[in-house]
């Protein structure tokens, strides 16, 4: 009995501490919202919008927990093979759905590619990779999630900017109930952040709205506009799968350029060479077709020597701008190739 009483006391004390911490978080959260009000108004958010939205918000510890679970980019952490990721993200179901979307949306896709130079299949592949062609876009309340992450402080500048951008979307007429998405603030078919939506979302069908939540025309036009803004070069592939000869000398292939963004991703690429130079080194495309001789490319061997490698053009870097992960960018390119077959 004495043990049971002690245990009950421990449980009660734990609950009291948790309740106290929760109340402290909520008080701090509300104080934080008031502290950034003047900045939001100075950036153009209407006072009524700010006050009406923040009056409904409470701290969401779940999004903070999810953010803290994200793997850190430890410089010495081992990098897994690409093949398992590819099998999961460039699978028969995603390819089949992508081909169906590709055929259904051809008139729109053809027009957007003609206007922007961004390939139809790349637009479809981004849509497929981000939300499986719109089947799941997230159900977290964006203002609450972003404000909670900003308050927590690990990436305060980023999430404060995105919270204010969300309020600007409301001022521009986006309904409050549309603002649902991932725990980290991405939303809609292409999973744009609010600041990206404000800069790059486009009306693809002339109805005066940029609806990336349910409108394929607006979604595809917005993805293409993102790629144009990031520097897509019309007429060049993203890259190609190649076979590397067993005797290739890799001693002079090290990439000596330091990328200011996600350097570990770029460190896996070789130095740049023209397609003609790669051909002279014995590289062979798996499908037998070479891009133009003067197109520059780097080499990546994601599963090591003796396995499928890839030559990557400048357009591959545009895919990395969307999501700076070699596995992501390779899968988008490969899915695009399969969709277009």
N, C-alpha and C positions, 0 to 999 in steps of 0.2 A: 504493500500500500504506500509505503514511504517512497519507493521508486516511482510508482505511478504518479504520485503528487509532484515529485521532482520533474518527471517528464512533461506533465501538463504545464508546469511552470515554464519550462524551456520553450514549449510550443507557444505559449501565450506571449513570452518575451520576444520570440522571433516574429510573431505576427505584429506585435506592437512596433518593433523596429522597422518592419517592412512597411507598415502603415505610415509611420513617421517619415521614412524615406520617400514614399510616394507623395505624401503631402508636401514635402520639401521640394521635390521635383516639380510638382504642379505649380507651386508658388513661384519658383524660379523661372519656370516656363512662361507664366503670365507676365512676370517682370521683364523677361527678354522680349516678348512681343511688344510691350510698350516702349522698350528701349530702341527698337528699330523703326518705330512708326514714322518719325520725322524723316528718316532716310527714304523710306518708301514713298512718302508724299513728295519729297524733293525730286524723286525719279519719275513722278507723274502718276502715281496711284491716287485715285480719288479718296478723300477722307472717309466718305460713306462706305465705299467698298472695303477699305481697311478695317474700319470699326465693325461692320456687319460680319465680315468673315472671321476676324479674330475672336469675336464674341462667341463663336460656335466651337472654337478649338480647345482641345485638351491635349496634354502631353501623351505621346504614344511610345511607351517603352519597347514595344515589339520591333519597331523599325530601327531603333538604336541597337537592339540585340542583333538583328540581322546584319547591320552595318559592321558591327564588331566581329562578326563571324567571317567577314570577307578575308580571303587569304592575302597576306602581305607578300609583296614582290621581293622576297629574300634573295640577295644576289647569288647565293650558293645553293639554293634549293634545286633539286634535280628536276629536269623538264621531262614529262612523260612523252611517249610516242604519240604521233599524230593519228595513226591508223584507228585506234578505238574511237577517238572523237569523230573522225570522218565517218565511220560506220554508223554512228548514232545520228549525225546531223546531215549526212548526204545519203539517206536511206531510201528504199524503194517507195515508201509511203509519201515522203516529202517530195520526192521527184515526181511521182504520179500526180499529186495535188498541184504541184507547180506547173506541170504541163497543161493541166486542165485550166488553171488560172491564165496561163500564157495564151491559150487558144481563145478563151472567153474574152480576154481584154485586148486582143490584137489591134483593133482599130485605135483604141486609146494609146496603146504602147507604141505603135508605129508613128503616131503623130508626135508623141513626146520625144521619142528618139530622134525624129527628124528635126525637132526644134532645139534639142539640147545636145545631141551627140552621145547621150548615155544609152548603152544597149538595153533593149527590152528585157533580155534575160537577167541582167544585173538588177534591174528594178524589182523583178519578180523574186529573185533570190534573196534580196534584202528583206522583203516582206515575209517570205517563207521562213527565213532564218530568225527573224525577230519575234514573230508571233504565230508561226505556222499558218500564215495567210489569214490572220485575224481571229484564229480560234481561241486565243487567250491573250488578253491585253492587261490584266491586273485589276484588282479591286480595292486597292488602298486609296484612301482619300488623300489627294495630292497636297492640298494646303496643310493638312494636319501632319502628314509624313515629313514634308520638307521643313516645316517650322520646327518639328521635334528634332530632326537631324541637325538643323542649324543651331538650336539651343544646346544640344549635346556637346558640340564644339570641335569634334575631331576634324571635320571638314567644314567649319563654320562659314568661311567665305563663299565656297561653292553653293552650299544649300541655302544660305541667306539670299544670294543672287537668284536662285531658282524659285524660292518662295515669293520674292517680289515679282518675278516674271509671271508667276501663276496669277497673282492679283491683277497684273496688267492684262492678262488674257480675259479675266472677268470684266474688266473695264471695257475691253474691246468687243464684248458681247458673247463670249463663250459661256454657256449656261453652267452654273455652279455644279449641277449634278453630273455634268460631263467629266468633271475633273477627277477621274479614277485612273489608277495606273499601277506601276510596280512600286515596291516599298521605297525605292530610291528616286522616284519622281519621273520615270519614263512612261510614256502613255501613247495610246493610239496604235494603229496598225504598224507604223514604222518605229514606234518607241522613241519618239523625240522627247528631249527635255523641254521644259517651258521656254527657256531662252532660245533654243533652236527653233521651236515652233514660231516664236515671234519674228525671228529673222528669215526663216527659210520655207515655212509652210506656204503652199500655193493652191489657188483655186484652179482645179483641173477641168472643170466642166462649165465654167461661166455663170454659176449661180450666185456669185458674190461671197461665198464662204470657203474657208479652207478646212474641210471636215475630214480629218485623218482618223476619225473614230469609226466611221462606217461607210465612207465613200471611196471606192477604189480609184476613181479618176483623180481625186485630190491627193490620195495617198501616193500614187505613182508619180504624179507631177512634183510632189514635195520631195520624194526620195531623189528624183532626177535633179531637182534644184540643189539639193544638198551636195550631190556629186559634182555638179558644175561649179559650185562655190568652192569645193575642195580641190578643184584643178583637174578634173577628168579630161583626158586627151582623146577626142573622137578618133576612131579608126585604129586604135591600138588595143590589143587584148590585155587582160589583167595579168596574164602569165600563161604558162603551159607546162604540162607534166613531161618530164624528160628522163632518159636513162643516162647515167654517168659511167664512162668507161672505168674499168677497175684500176687502171694505172694513172688516173688523173692526179697531177701534182697540185696539191692544195696549199702549198707553202706560200704562194704569191697571191692568194685569194682573199686574205683577211680584209675585212671592212675597216678602213681607217677613219671613217666619218662618224663622229659622235652625234647621235640624235638628241635634241633637247627634250623630246617627248618619248616616253616608254623606251629608253635606250636598250633594255634587255631584249625587247622584241626585235629591234633593228640589228643588234649585235649578232643575230643568227644568220644574217644575210652576208653573202660574199661582197667583194668590191664589184663595182659596175663594169660591165663589158658590153660591147655590141653583140647582136645576134651572130654576126659573121665571125667574131672572135670566139664565141662559145662553140660554134660549129667546127671551127678549126681545132678546138681542143678535144673534139670527139664526142661532144654532147649530141644526143639524138632525141628528137621529139617522139613521144609515144604514138601520136597520131600521124606522124610523117610530115606535118606542115610546119614551115618556119614563118614567123613574121618577117617584115622587111629587115634587110641586113643592118640598117643603121639604128634600129630600135635598141635602146639600152636596157639591160636587165641585170639583175643579181641572181645568185643561185642560193637556194635553201635545200637542205637535206633533212627534213623534219624527223625522219626515223633512222638517220645515220647512213653511212656509205653502204652501197649495195641494194638500197631500197629506192622506191620512186622519189625523185627529186623534182624541183620546180624552178623554172626561170621566171622571175618576177619583174614586171615592168613598172614604170612610174604610176600606172593606174592601180596597181596593187596597193601603193601607198595611200591612194584615195580611199580604198576600202578600209585600210587601217585607221584612217581619220574617223571613220564611223564607229569603229571599235578596235582599239589598238591591241589586237591579239593575232598572232600568226595563225593559230588554229581557226579562229573565226574567219579571217580574211581568206584563207585557203578554202574553207568550206563554202563560203559565199561564191567564190570563183568557180569551184567545181560543181556546185549546185546549178549555177547559171549555165555552165556548159551542158549539163544533163538536161535541163529544162528546154534548151534550144535545139536539142537533137531531133 
